[in-house]
């Protein structure tokens, strides 16, 4: 019999977690349980209800155990993801419906629960909202666990038992399965479905596991033991690579490792250009587990502290005391450097169970960020009190997201002044001079930057949203990727206008979007006069190296030339050419950033 030769082919999906993984495919069998239709007698009804209640209790204990394990291994913030699972088990409508159907249909608990579960999952998947649709994975995961207990199944994957260099391939991967990948033998995973807002994507990034999601038919095209390369940076999966392709990626891994090793000597280097221009490099931050990386890469503070994680995937709203302790811990941990806390930025693609947000056709243009805070002033006041109290224990600043103009800034500051007054009356200490800034994320804010600068202490440019709103491109929609151009002339001109307005008013301006961590664009931002950059901690060495290799005067000239170009593609091509000449070690063999 002639052995079939496997041919290399490539799948393109959504980059969910960066890195390169090379390993052997392991297809996870997560098909639905085959649940037989079993009739019961009237006398068995109470027995079946008791079985169902016991299965729910066992599942709750199981998930609680996973949550405790993840709290110990990764951190409490990551573990809060499992509150969404526990919430499913607290759904009275679901629980009561199963019990009623057992009584009325005279069917076994597993057959009734299986039918109702499929209905619930179907409803979730029909909702035309990416975030809510992806929550169907939570319901399915909990449902499988309940059925496992009802049917005596033990088919929950134990990745500790796997050996070799494993790449997990699945239609979908539940959060509880994803977190058990805290195991060096598992190199990465790919899925048919899922997107950037999926819980598994969040966990993958936290654990540093390369992942590509949304491949559509990966489980149909990949077989067990196929050799696989995952490029989590590009969203590319290569199946059965040729020897040449494999050698290329092994070489790239080695080059990246060598380059990353060479960056170690940047940690103690002064953060400045060749001609002495001082550069402030700070970190974006959202979880306790990131603090070691913040310190490892010598961030000069936290330029963006995202606070949404306190509110997401939990059963209730965080209390003032809970937030105060968290903010104080970070302020004391980063001292004497500053931490810039962004007030609640929910809505758009970020939702929570505790606030019933209105159903909107275009959520990114609806009730989100500062608008939501102004509509829910008590929630806003609670957070402001916590931030102000934390300001007594470190170098704390605060900024409002999605400010569209002076009117919203004044409304937010009015609430802030009221909170300050009540704290004074109660004798609660806080920093009376805590800096308050504005995030420039919409074109109207950039166009009125001169007016905003008169009423705040600093600017932080959120380039992810500024690009989205300026170019009318949904940044979470992979179909629109070709239109998402950070170097577009309109974006660069709005940034230039914002920086100029800030400096005219003698206030500082930083960037906290992804542009800050791209050397090609960071040089332009420096040339435009940006005062500081905030980025993921691991990006700091690359940016420090790039900016230290050029003169500020050169960056100014490059920025001037870039502003004369007509398209984002032209800007990118021009900057890559120039930086390849000035800082050649930044680029790999494909001419891409290492």
SULRAWO-V59660 format. One record per residue. N is the residue number from 1. RES is the residue in one small letter. D_CENTER is the distance of its C-alpha to the mean C-alpha in Angstrom with 2 decimals. Layout:
[[N;RES;D_CENTER] [N;RES;D_CENTER]]
//
This chain:
[[1;x;49.76] [2;x;47.74] [3;x;44.24] [4;x;41.64] [5;x;39.89] [6;x;36.12] [7;x;34.94] [8;x;31.73] [9;x;29.37] [10;x;25.87] [11;x;23.13] [12;x;20.35] [13;x;17.09] [14;x;13.42] [15;x;11.85] [16;x;9.05] [17;x;9.52] [18;x;12.08] [19;x;15.60] [20;x;18.92] [21;x;20.29] [22;x;23.93] [23;x;25.48] [24;x;27.41] [25;x;26.12] [26;x;26.17] [27;x;26.02] [28;x;24.91] [29;x;27.30] [30;x;25.44] [31;x;28.08] [32;x;29.24] [33;x;31.93] [34;x;35.41] [35;x;36.67] [36;x;40.42] [37;x;41.99] [38;x;44.10] [39;x;46.50] [40;x;47.47] [41;x;50.48] [42;x;50.68] [43;x;51.27] [44;x;47.99] [45;x;45.78] [46;x;45.27] [47;x;44.67] [48;x;41.88] [49;x;40.27] [50;x;40.50] [51;x;38.95] [52;x;36.02] [53;x;35.55] [54;x;35.76] [55;x;33.16] [56;x;30.73] [57;x;31.54] [58;x;31.16] [59;x;27.73] [60;x;26.67] [61;x;27.96] [62;x;26.30] [63;x;22.79] [64;x;23.55] [65;x;24.62] [66;x;21.42] [67;x;19.51] [68;x;21.97] [69;x;21.66] [70;x;17.90] [71;x;18.48] [72;x;21.05] [73;x;19.32] [74;x;15.70] [75;x;15.66] [76;x;16.19] [77;x;12.75] [78;x;11.44] [79;x;14.82] [80;x;14.44] [81;x;12.76] [82;x;16.40] [83;x;17.69] [84;x;16.89] [85;x;19.27] [86;x;21.80] [87;x;21.71] [88;x;22.91] [89;x;25.80] [90;x;26.69] [91;x;27.10] [92;x;30.81] [93;x;31.30] [94;x;30.18] [95;x;32.20] [96;x;35.24] [97;x;35.27] [98;x;35.46] [99;x;38.31] [100;x;40.18] [101;x;39.91] [102;x;41.22] [103;x;44.20] [104;x;44.83] [105;x;44.16] [106;x;45.69] [107;x;43.06] [108;x;41.30] [109;x;38.12] [110;x;36.10] [111;x;37.45] [112;x;36.83] [113;x;33.31] [114;x;32.44] [115;x;33.65] [116;x;31.89] [117;x;28.58] [118;x;28.85] [119;x;29.61] [120;x;26.56] [121;x;24.23] [122;x;26.12] [123;x;25.64] [124;x;21.83] [125;x;21.80] [126;x;24.15] [127;x;22.00] [128;x;20.93] [129;x;17.42] [130;x;14.56] [131;x;12.54] [132;x;15.88] [133;x;17.20] [134;x;14.53] [135;x;15.57] [136;x;18.84] [137;x;17.54] [138;x;17.62] [139;x;21.15] [140;x;22.28] [141;x;21.21] [142;x;23.05] [143;x;25.92] [144;x;26.43] [145;x;26.71] [146;x;29.22] [147;x;31.20] [148;x;31.20] [149;x;32.95] [150;x;35.26] [151;x;36.37] [152;x;36.49] [153;x;33.98] [154;x;32.30] [155;x;30.12] [156;x;26.80] [157;x;25.65] [158;x;26.29] [159;x;24.55] [160;x;26.56] [161;x;29.57] [162;x;28.35] [163;x;29.88] [164;x;29.47] [165;x;26.52] [166;x;24.65] [167;x;22.11] [168;x;21.19] [169;x;21.74] [170;x;21.28] [171;x;21.28] [172;x;18.29] [173;x;17.02] [174;x;16.77] [175;x;14.46] [176;x;17.71] [177;x;18.62] [178;x;15.34] [179;x;15.61] [180;x;19.22] [181;x;18.23] [182;x;18.47] [183;x;21.50] [184;x;22.50] [185;x;24.42] [186;x;21.45] [187;x;20.19] [188;x;17.52] [189;x;17.23] [190;x;17.48] [191;x;17.72] [192;x;19.63] [193;x;17.21] [194;x;13.57] [195;x;10.84] [196;x;7.26] [197;x;7.08] [198;x;9.15] [199;x;9.22] [200;x;10.41] [201;x;7.55] [202;x;5.54] [203;x;9.02] [204;x;9.87] [205;x;7.65] [206;x;9.05] [207;x;12.41] [208;x;12.57] [209;x;13.83] [210;x;14.02] [211;x;13.27] [212;x;14.20] [213;x;13.99] [214;x;16.16] [215;x;19.30] [216;x;21.57] [217;x;24.50] [218;x;23.52] [219;x;25.26] [220;x;28.38] [221;x;28.58] [222;x;27.72] [223;x;30.24] [224;x;30.27] [225;x;30.95] [226;x;29.99] [227;x;28.83] [228;x;25.30] [229;x;23.31] [230;x;19.53] [231;x;18.15] [232;x;14.37] [233;x;14.39] [234;x;16.45] [235;x;15.73] [236;x;19.36] [237;x;21.19] [238;x;24.84] [239;x;27.18] [240;x;30.47] [241;x;30.23] [242;x;33.58] [243;x;34.76] [244;x;34.21] [245;x;30.55] [246;x;29.94] [247;x;31.77] [248;x;29.78] [249;x;26.39] [250;x;27.96] [251;x;29.24] [252;x;25.90] [253;x;24.37] [254;x;27.33] [255;x;27.04] [256;x;23.40] [257;x;24.33] [258;x;27.37] [259;x;25.60] [260;x;22.98] [261;x;26.02] [262;x;27.75] [263;x;24.99] [264;x;25.87] [265;x;28.80] [266;x;26.70] [267;x;25.59] [268;x;28.96] [269;x;29.62] [270;x;29.99] [271;x;27.22] [272;x;29.47] [273;x;30.82] [274;x;34.10] [275;x;36.07] [276;x;34.67] [277;x;32.07] [278;x;29.83] [279;x;26.05] [280;x;23.64] [281;x;20.40] [282;x;17.89] [283;x;14.42] [284;x;11.11] [285;x;10.50] [286;x;9.10] [287;x;10.69] [288;x;14.34] [289;x;13.91] [290;x;12.77] [291;x;16.14] [292;x;18.17] [293;x;16.22] [294;x;16.64] [295;x;20.31] [296;x;20.74] [297;x;19.85] [298;x;21.93] [299;x;19.61] [300;x;21.98] [301;x;20.00] [302;x;16.64] [303;x;16.37] [304;x;13.34] [305;x;12.73] [306;x;10.16] [307;x;12.12] [308;x;10.56] [309;x;9.73] [310;x;13.53] [311;x;14.12] [312;x;11.97] [313;x;13.45] [314;x;16.71] [315;x;20.26] [316;x;21.07] [317;x;20.16] [318;x;19.73] [319;x;23.08] [320;x;24.10] [321;x;25.17] [322;x;21.94] [323;x;19.98] [324;x;22.87] [325;x;22.91] [326;x;19.23] [327;x;19.56] [328;x;22.92] [329;x;21.76] [330;x;19.26] [331;x;21.98] [332;x;24.57] [333;x;22.50] [334;x;21.78] [335;x;25.31] [336;x;27.20] [337;x;24.25] [338;x;22.54] [339;x;19.31] [340;x;18.24] [341;x;16.79] [342;x;15.27] [343;x;16.72] [344;x;15.05] [345;x;13.00] [346;x;13.07] [347;x;14.35] [348;x;13.62] [349;x;10.84] [350;x;10.09] [351;x;13.09] [352;x;14.84] [353;x;18.07] [354;x;19.97] [355;x;20.32] [356;x;21.94] [357;x;20.53] [358;x;23.00] [359;x;22.62] [360;x;22.23] [361;x;22.94] [362;x;20.53] [363;x;17.93] [364;x;16.46] [365;x;20.05] [366;x;20.78] [367;x;20.33] [368;x;17.10] [369;x;16.30] [370;x;19.73] [371;x;21.65] [372;x;20.39] [373;x;21.21] [374;x;24.63] [375;x;25.21] [376;x;24.35] [377;x;26.11] [378;x;26.53] [379;x;22.83] [380;x;22.53] [381;x;25.59] [382;x;24.33] [383;x;21.29] [384;x;23.59] [385;x;26.10] [386;x;23.66] [387;x;22.50] [388;x;26.16] [389;x;27.37] [390;x;24.87] [391;x;26.16] [392;x;29.44] [393;x;28.01] [394;x;26.46] [395;x;25.60] [396;x;23.30] [397;x;22.51] [398;x;20.76] [399;x;19.56] [400;x;19.29] [401;x;16.68] [402;x;18.02] [403;x;21.62] [404;x;23.85] [405;x;27.03] [406;x;29.37] [407;x;30.01] [408;x;26.57] [409;x;26.56] [410;x;29.96] [411;x;29.05] [412;x;26.14] [413;x;28.43] [414;x;31.16] [415;x;29.17] [416;x;28.23] [417;x;31.95] [418;x;32.91] [419;x;30.58] [420;x;32.01] [421;x;35.51] [422;x;35.05] [423;x;33.71] [424;x;36.79] [425;x;39.09] [426;x;37.79] [427;x;38.08] [428;x;34.43] [429;x;33.60] [430;x;30.90] [431;x;30.76] [432;x;32.77] [433;x;31.61] [434;x;27.86] [435;x;26.48] [436;x;24.79] [437;x;22.93] [438;x;21.63] [439;x;18.56] [440;x;19.98] [441;x;17.76] [442;x;20.50] [443;x;23.74] [444;x;25.92] [445;x;24.54] [446;x;25.18] [447;x;28.60] [448;x;29.50] [449;x;28.06] [450;x;31.66] [451;x;32.07] [452;x;28.79] [453;x;29.57] [454;x;32.73] [455;x;30.95] [456;x;28.04] [457;x;27.70] [458;x;25.01] [459;x;22.60] [460;x;19.01] [461;x;18.18] [462;x;14.77] [463;x;15.36] [464;x;12.52] [465;x;14.20] [466;x;17.58] [467;x;17.69] [468;x;16.68] [469;x;19.38] [470;x;21.91] [471;x;21.96] [472;x;21.46] [473;x;18.71] [474;x;15.86] [475;x;13.03] [476;x;11.38] [477;x;14.86] [478;x;15.66] [479;x;19.31] [480;x;18.98] [481;x;17.58] [482;x;21.09] [483;x;21.32] [484;x;18.20] [485;x;20.14] [486;x;18.89] [487;x;22.47] [488;x;24.15] [489;x;27.19] [490;x;26.29] [491;x;22.97] [492;x;24.81] [493;x;27.62] [494;x;25.54] [495;x;23.96] [496;x;27.50] [497;x;28.81] [498;x;26.27] [499;x;27.02] [500;x;30.70] [501;x;30.73] [502;x;28.98] [503;x;31.49] [504;x;34.39] [505;x;33.53] [506;x;33.10] [507;x;29.48] [508;x;26.67] [509;x;23.74] [510;x;20.46] [511;x;17.55] [512;x;13.91] [513;x;12.36] [514;x;11.95] [515;x;15.74] [516;x;16.22] [517;x;15.12] [518;x;17.34] [519;x;20.91] [520;x;22.50] [521;x;21.20] [522;x;21.17] [523;x;24.92] [524;x;25.45] [525;x;23.59] [526;x;25.80] [527;x;28.79] [528;x;28.08] [529;x;28.43] [530;x;24.94] [531;x;25.32] [532;x;22.06] [533;x;18.72] [534;x;15.42] [535;x;12.85] [536;x;10.99] [537;x;14.00] [538;x;14.84] [539;x;15.43] [540;x;18.05] [541;x;20.95] [542;x;20.71] [543;x;20.77] [544;x;23.48] [545;x;25.52] [546;x;25.34] [547;x;26.32] [548;x;28.97] [549;x;30.65] [550;x;31.53] [551;x;33.60] [552;x;32.36] [553;x;35.26] [554;x;34.08] [555;x;30.59] [556;x;32.35] [557;x;34.47] [558;x;31.64] [559;x;29.84] [560;x;33.15] [561;x;33.62] [562;x;30.13] [563;x;30.77] [564;x;33.91] [565;x;32.19] [566;x;31.70] [567;x;28.46] [568;x;25.02] [569;x;26.23] [570;x;29.25] [571;x;27.28] [572;x;25.11] [573;x;28.29] [574;x;30.17] [575;x;27.65] [576;x;27.21] [577;x;31.01] [578;x;31.50] [579;x;28.93] [580;x;30.24] [581;x;33.53] [582;x;32.40] [583;x;29.76] [584;x;30.42] [585;x;28.64] [586;x;25.22] [587;x;25.61] [588;x;26.06] [589;x;28.83] [590;x;27.10] [591;x;26.85] [592;x;23.05] [593;x;21.10] [594;x;21.28]]
//
